[in-house]
Amino acid sequence: MIFYVLSPRQSVLDAAVSVGANAVVVSDADTVAARQHAHQSIEVADPLDPLEVARALEPLIDQGEDALCVGLGDDSSQVAALVNSALGLTGGKYASFSSLEVMRDKHRLRNVLPAGSGLNGLHWTMTLGDDPAADLRPLFAQVSNGIVVKPHSGSGSRGVHSIASEGELEALRLEPGSYVVEQRFVGPEFSVEGMSWDGQYRPLVVTEKSTGGASGLVETGHRQPAQIDSQARERLCAAAREVLDHAGYRFGPSHIEFILEDGQPRLIEAHGRVGGDRIADLMAWSVGASIFEVLFGSYVHQELPSLHESGGQAAVLFPDLRSWPHGDEQWLRQVREHAGVEEAGILKEDGTRGDINCSADRHAYVIVSGSRIDESIDSLHRHDLIS
């Protein structure tokens, strides 16, 4: 089987090879030239233009061989859905554009859930003017823990405002426009990583999240498997299945985010794609296969894999490096010397770091794995390598 993958990382290509599939890179010329790999490449001016991608792939499609266009991000997954539909690939065994669009639109997603669903709280869509505090005050008065104001689409905490007090409401500054306004949930945050095949959903692992940054909403760490009891895990997985069923999502990976409020899963957002922030990679240690291997393997074998938590643990951390007094190379060297550290990298070079207001602002990352990752994390803290 051939997978035409839109702008993939090397680990994605490696995963395809590991299950006996052929991966072809579809990306812009600069990206293709910058990456040294042995895989066939197709250059397009804009890999997020479905018409251009479809035109590039159409002459290459051999009707006697299965092929699939794969996108692993919010936008690229929708591009892939349009291309797969236009070219009639894999007999319709791909995520539908409409199911991805339901999940992209946060207000629409809440509205497809049954009335009174415990996954939802109060939610509205509002046009806010020059005085958002005045517009929002009647809604703020209806809830006990505050409200969250966010764009209709997007991820990475970009443009999301959590308002828990009258002072925060008065200080809110927004560009006039249409927003989703939701009841603010209080509790620990999780995501469920899973795979769907012909409407059958298999939850693979629950990820536990740490949040912080300037707003307190930016994800600053992820851990697998989540340190929760089996009942909480089952409730989260059942909630993810309910969301996907109502969104009409039948094929592909998913990443569904919840807050567990007094034991009740509360929906934050849902995505018909792999989890970002290296969540997909952590699964290699927590369940024995990355989500990329799960995705490609499901298509090669035409069924969901049998995976279970392996007993291993893994985490990715995103430290604030503004207090680090030395250079980036010294930080990387010292971090990589610690037991349990699998990988570390700089995301923002010294001199360009500021407040962490969204995922794109984060400074660096560290991946740890093993049976004692708490000891690894504690050691990094003691040596002031993470904060």
C-alpha positions as CSV (number, residue, x, y, z in Angstrom):
1,M,0.0,0.0,0.0
2,I,1.2,3.5,-0.8
3,F,0.7,6.4,1.6
4,Y,1.0,9.9,0.2
5,V,1.9,11.9,3.4
6,L,1.6,15.6,3.6
7,S,4.7,17.2,5.0
8,P,5.7,14.4,7.4
9,R,8.4,14.1,10.0
10,Q,11.0,11.4,9.6
11,S,9.5,9.3,12.4
12,V,6.2,9.2,10.4
13,L,8.1,7.8,7.3
14,D,9.9,5.3,9.5
15,A,6.6,4.1,10.9
16,A,5.2,3.4,7.5
17,V,8.3,1.4,6.6
18,S,8.1,-0.6,9.8
19,V,4.7,-2.0,8.8
20,G,5.7,-2.8,5.3
21,A,4.2,0.2,3.5
22,N,5.5,2.6,1.0
23,A,5.4,6.3,2.1
24,V,5.7,9.1,-0.4
25,V,6.4,12.7,0.8
26,V,4.1,15.4,-0.6
27,S,5.4,18.8,0.3
28,D,6.8,22.1,-0.9
29,A,10.1,22.4,-2.6
30,D,12.0,23.9,0.3
31,T,10.8,21.3,2.7
32,V,11.7,18.4,0.3
33,A,15.2,19.9,-0.3
34,A,15.8,20.4,3.4
35,R,15.1,16.8,4.4
36,Q,17.5,14.0,3.7
37,H,15.6,10.8,3.3
38,A,15.4,7.9,0.9
39,H,11.6,8.2,0.2
40,Q,10.1,9.3,-3.0
41,S,8.9,13.0,-2.9
42,I,6.3,15.0,-4.8
43,E,6.8,18.7,-4.9
44,V,3.7,21.0,-4.7
45,A,3.7,24.7,-4.2
46,D,1.2,24.5,-1.3
47,P,0.6,21.1,0.4
48,L,-2.6,22.6,2.0
49,D,-4.2,23.3,-1.4
50,P,-6.3,20.2,-2.0
51,L,-6.8,20.9,-5.7
52,E,-3.1,21.2,-6.3
53,V,-2.4,18.0,-4.3
54,A,-5.1,16.1,-6.1
55,R,-3.8,17.2,-9.5
56,A,-0.3,16.1,-8.5
57,L,-1.4,12.6,-7.3
58,E,-4.1,11.8,-9.9
59,P,-1.6,10.7,-12.7
60,L,0.2,8.5,-10.2
61,I,-2.7,6.6,-8.8
62,D,-2.6,2.9,-9.9
63,Q,-6.2,1.6,-9.7
64,G,-4.8,-1.8,-9.0
65,E,-3.0,-0.7,-5.8
66,D,-4.4,0.7,-2.6
67,A,-3.3,4.3,-1.9
68,L,-4.3,6.9,0.7
69,C,-3.5,10.6,1.2
70,V,-2.6,11.2,4.9
71,G,-2.6,14.5,6.8
72,L,-1.6,14.5,10.4
73,G,-2.6,18.1,11.4
74,D,-5.9,19.9,11.7
75,D,-5.7,21.4,8.3
76,S,-3.8,18.7,6.5
77,S,-6.2,16.0,7.7
78,Q,-9.0,17.9,6.0
79,V,-6.9,18.4,2.8
80,A,-6.3,14.6,2.8
81,A,-10.0,13.9,3.2
82,L,-10.8,16.1,0.2
83,V,-8.1,14.5,-1.9
84,N,-9.1,10.9,-0.9
85,S,-12.7,11.7,-1.8
86,A,-11.8,13.4,-5.1
87,L,-9.6,10.5,-6.2
88,G,-11.8,7.7,-4.8
89,L,-9.1,6.2,-2.7
90,T,-9.2,3.1,-0.5
91,G,-12.9,2.3,-1.2
92,G,-14.0,5.2,1.0
93,K,-12.0,4.0,4.1
94,Y,-10.9,7.4,5.2
95,A,-12.2,10.2,7.5
96,S,-15.0,12.2,6.0
97,F,-14.5,15.9,5.5
98,S,-17.8,16.6,7.3
99,S,-16.8,14.7,10.5
100,L,-13.5,16.6,10.6
101,E,-15.4,19.9,10.1
102,V,-17.7,19.1,12.9
103,M,-14.8,18.7,15.2
104,R,-13.0,21.8,13.9
105,D,-15.9,24.0,14.8
106,K,-16.0,24.0,18.6
107,H,-19.6,25.2,18.9
108,R,-20.9,22.9,16.3
109,L,-19.2,20.0,18.0
110,R,-21.0,20.7,21.2
111,N,-24.3,21.0,19.4
112,V,-24.1,17.5,17.8
113,L,-24.0,16.0,21.3
114,P,-27.4,15.1,22.8
115,A,-29.2,17.8,24.7
116,G,-28.3,17.6,28.4
117,S,-25.1,15.6,27.7
118,G,-22.8,15.6,30.7
119,L,-19.9,16.2,28.4
120,N,-21.1,19.7,27.8
121,G,-21.6,22.7,30.1
122,L,-23.4,25.9,29.2
123,H,-22.1,27.2,25.8
124,W,-22.9,30.1,23.5
125,T,-21.6,31.7,20.3
126,M,-21.5,35.4,20.6
127,T,-20.5,38.5,18.6
128,L,-18.4,40.6,20.9
129,G,-17.9,44.4,20.4
130,D,-15.5,47.0,21.7
131,D,-16.5,46.3,25.3
132,P,-16.4,42.5,25.7
133,A,-16.8,42.7,29.5
134,A,-20.2,44.3,29.1
135,D,-21.3,41.7,26.5
136,L,-20.1,38.8,28.6
137,R,-21.3,39.9,32.1
138,P,-24.8,38.3,31.8
139,L,-23.2,34.9,30.9
140,F,-20.5,35.2,33.5
141,A,-23.3,35.7,36.1
142,Q,-24.9,32.3,35.2
143,V,-21.9,30.1,36.1
144,S,-20.1,29.5,39.4
145,N,-16.5,28.9,38.1
146,G,-16.3,31.4,35.3
147,I,-16.2,31.2,31.5
148,V,-13.8,30.5,28.7
149,V,-13.7,32.6,25.6
150,K,-12.1,31.0,22.5
151,P,-12.1,31.2,18.7
152,H,-14.5,28.9,16.8
153,S,-11.5,26.8,15.6
154,G,-7.9,26.2,16.3
155,S,-5.7,24.4,18.9
156,G,-2.6,25.0,21.0
157,S,-4.4,27.4,23.4
158,R,-4.0,30.2,20.8
159,G,-6.6,33.0,21.5
160,V,-8.1,31.2,24.5
161,H,-9.0,33.2,27.6
162,S,-10.0,31.7,30.9
163,I,-12.0,34.2,33.1
164,A,-12.6,33.2,36.7
165,S,-13.1,36.6,38.4
166,E,-14.7,39.9,37.9
167,G,-11.2,41.5,37.6
168,E,-10.2,39.1,34.8
169,L,-13.4,39.9,33.0
170,E,-12.8,43.7,33.2
171,A,-9.2,43.2,32.0
172,L,-10.3,41.2,28.9
173,R,-9.2,42.6,25.6
174,L,-10.4,41.1,22.4
175,E,-10.7,42.0,18.7
176,P,-14.4,42.5,17.9
177,G,-15.8,39.4,16.3
178,S,-17.6,36.1,16.8
179,Y,-16.4,33.8,19.6
180,V,-17.4,30.6,21.4
181,V,-18.1,31.2,25.1
182,E,-18.2,28.2,27.4
183,Q,-18.7,27.4,31.0
184,R,-15.3,27.0,32.7
185,F,-14.6,23.5,34.0
186,V,-12.3,22.9,37.0
187,G,-10.2,19.7,37.3
188,P,-7.3,17.8,35.9
189,E,-6.9,17.7,32.1
190,F,-6.5,14.6,29.9
191,S,-6.7,13.5,26.3
192,V,-7.6,10.1,24.9
193,E,-5.6,8.8,22.0
194,G,-7.4,6.3,19.8
195,M,-7.9,4.8,16.4
196,S,-11.2,4.2,14.5
197,W,-11.7,1.6,11.8
198,D,-15.1,1.4,10.0
199,G,-16.8,3.0,12.9
200,Q,-15.2,0.7,15.5
201,Y,-13.2,2.8,18.0
202,R,-10.3,1.6,20.0
203,P,-8.9,3.8,22.8
204,L,-5.2,3.2,23.1
205,V,-4.0,5.3,26.0
206,V,-5.0,8.2,28.2
207,T,-2.6,11.2,28.4
208,E,-2.3,13.3,31.5
209,K,-1.6,17.0,31.0
210,S,0.1,19.7,32.9
211,T,-0.9,23.3,32.1
212,G,0.8,26.7,32.8
213,G,2.2,29.5,30.8
214,A,1.1,33.1,31.0
215,S,-2.6,32.2,30.8
216,G,-2.4,29.0,32.8
217,L,-4.0,27.2,29.9
218,V,-0.9,26.3,27.8
219,E,0.0,22.6,27.9
220,T,3.4,22.4,29.5
221,G,3.7,18.7,29.8
222,H,2.1,15.3,28.8
223,R,2.4,11.9,30.6
224,Q,1.4,8.4,29.5
225,P,-0.3,6.5,30.8
226,A,-2.3,8.9,33.0
227,Q,-1.9,8.2,36.7
228,I,-5.6,7.6,37.3
229,D,-7.7,4.7,38.4
230,S,-9.4,2.3,36.0
231,Q,-12.9,3.8,36.5
232,A,-11.7,7.2,35.5
233,R,-9.9,5.8,32.5
234,E,-13.0,3.9,31.4
235,R,-15.2,7.0,31.8
236,L,-12.8,9.1,29.6
237,C,-12.6,6.4,26.9
238,A,-16.4,6.0,26.8
239,A,-16.7,9.8,26.5
240,A,-14.2,9.8,23.6
241,R,-16.3,7.1,21.9
242,E,-19.5,9.2,22.4
243,V,-17.9,12.3,20.9
244,L,-16.6,10.4,17.8
245,D,-19.9,8.6,17.2
246,H,-21.9,11.9,17.2
247,A,-19.3,13.6,15.0
248,G,-19.7,10.7,12.5
249,Y,-15.9,9.9,12.6
250,R,-15.3,6.4,11.3
251,F,-11.7,6.1,10.1
252,G,-8.4,7.3,11.5
253,P,-6.6,8.5,14.6
254,S,-8.2,10.8,17.1
255,H,-7.2,13.0,20.0
256,I,-10.0,14.1,22.3
257,E,-9.4,16.4,25.2
258,F,-11.3,16.5,28.5
259,I,-11.3,18.0,32.0
260,L,-12.3,15.5,34.7
261,E,-14.6,17.6,36.9
262,D,-15.7,15.8,40.1
263,G,-15.2,12.5,38.2
264,Q,-17.3,13.6,35.1
265,P,-15.5,14.0,31.8
266,R,-16.1,17.4,30.4
267,L,-15.3,18.0,26.7
268,I,-12.7,20.6,25.8
269,E,-12.1,19.9,22.1
270,A,-11.8,17.0,19.7
271,H,-9.6,16.3,16.7
272,G,-9.6,13.7,14.0
273,R,-5.8,13.5,13.9
274,V,-2.9,12.4,16.0
275,G,-2.1,14.2,19.2
276,G,0.6,16.9,18.8
277,D,3.4,17.9,21.2
278,R,5.1,14.5,20.7
279,I,2.1,12.7,22.3
280,A,2.0,10.4,19.3
281,D,5.7,9.5,19.9
282,L,5.2,8.8,23.6
283,M,2.9,5.9,22.7
284,A,6.0,3.9,21.5
285,W,6.9,3.6,25.2
286,S,3.4,3.5,26.8
287,V,1.7,1.0,24.4
288,G,4.6,-0.3,22.4
289,A,3.8,1.5,19.1
290,S,3.5,5.1,18.0
291,I,0.1,6.2,16.7
292,F,1.8,6.5,13.2
293,E,2.5,2.7,13.3
294,V,-1.1,2.1,14.5
295,L,-2.5,4.2,11.6
296,F,-0.4,2.7,8.9
297,G,-0.7,-0.8,10.3
298,S,-4.5,-0.6,10.4
299,Y,-4.7,0.2,6.7
300,V,-2.1,-2.5,5.8
301,H,-3.9,-5.2,7.7
302,Q,-7.4,-3.8,7.3
303,E,-8.1,-4.0,11.0
304,L,-7.4,-2.4,14.3
305,P,-4.3,-3.6,16.2
306,S,-4.4,-5.3,19.5
307,L,-2.5,-3.0,21.8
308,H,-2.4,-2.6,25.5
309,E,-0.5,-0.5,28.0
310,S,3.0,-2.0,28.0
311,G,3.9,-1.1,31.6
312,G,6.3,1.6,30.4
313,Q,5.9,5.3,31.1
314,A,6.8,8.3,29.1
315,A,6.4,12.1,29.4
316,V,7.3,15.2,27.4
317,L,8.0,18.4,29.3
318,F,8.2,22.0,27.9
319,P,10.3,24.0,30.3
320,D,10.6,27.8,30.5
321,L,14.3,28.5,29.9
322,R,14.3,32.3,30.6
323,S,16.0,31.7,34.0
324,W,18.7,29.3,32.5
325,P,21.9,31.3,32.9
326,H,24.1,29.4,30.3
327,G,23.9,28.7,26.6
328,D,21.5,26.3,24.8
329,E,24.2,23.8,24.0
330,Q,25.1,23.4,27.6
331,W,21.5,23.0,28.6
332,L,21.1,20.3,25.9
333,R,24.3,18.5,26.9
334,Q,23.3,18.4,30.6
335,V,19.8,17.3,30.0
336,R,20.8,14.5,27.7
337,E,23.2,13.2,30.3
338,H,20.4,12.4,32.7
339,A,19.1,8.9,33.0
340,G,15.8,8.3,31.3
341,V,16.1,11.2,28.9
342,E,15.3,10.0,25.4
343,E,15.3,13.3,23.5
344,A,15.6,17.0,24.0
345,G,15.5,20.0,21.7
346,I,15.3,23.8,21.5
347,L,12.1,25.3,20.1
348,K,13.0,29.0,20.6
349,E,16.6,30.2,20.4
350,D,18.1,32.2,23.3
351,G,17.2,35.9,22.7
352,T,13.8,35.1,21.1
353,R,12.1,33.7,24.2
354,G,9.2,35.5,25.9
355,D,6.0,34.7,27.7
356,I,4.4,31.4,26.9
357,N,0.9,32.4,25.7
358,C,0.3,29.5,23.4
359,S,2.0,26.3,22.3
360,A,4.0,28.0,19.6
361,D,5.7,30.2,22.3
362,R,7.3,27.2,24.1
363,H,11.1,27.3,24.6
364,A,12.2,23.7,24.6
365,Y,11.2,20.1,25.1
366,V,12.4,17.0,27.0
367,I,11.2,13.4,26.5
368,V,11.7,10.9,29.3
369,S,10.8,7.3,29.5
370,G,11.2,4.2,31.7
371,S,9.7,2.6,34.8
372,R,10.8,5.5,37.0
373,I,10.2,8.7,35.1
374,D,9.4,10.6,38.3
375,E,13.0,10.1,39.4
376,S,14.2,11.5,36.1
377,I,12.0,14.5,36.3
378,D,12.9,15.2,39.9
379,S,16.6,15.1,38.9
380,L,16.1,17.6,36.1
381,H,14.3,19.9,38.6
382,R,17.1,19.6,41.2
383,H,19.7,20.6,38.6
384,D,17.5,23.6,37.5
385,L,17.2,22.2,34.0
386,I,13.4,22.4,33.9
387,S,11.1,24.7,35.8
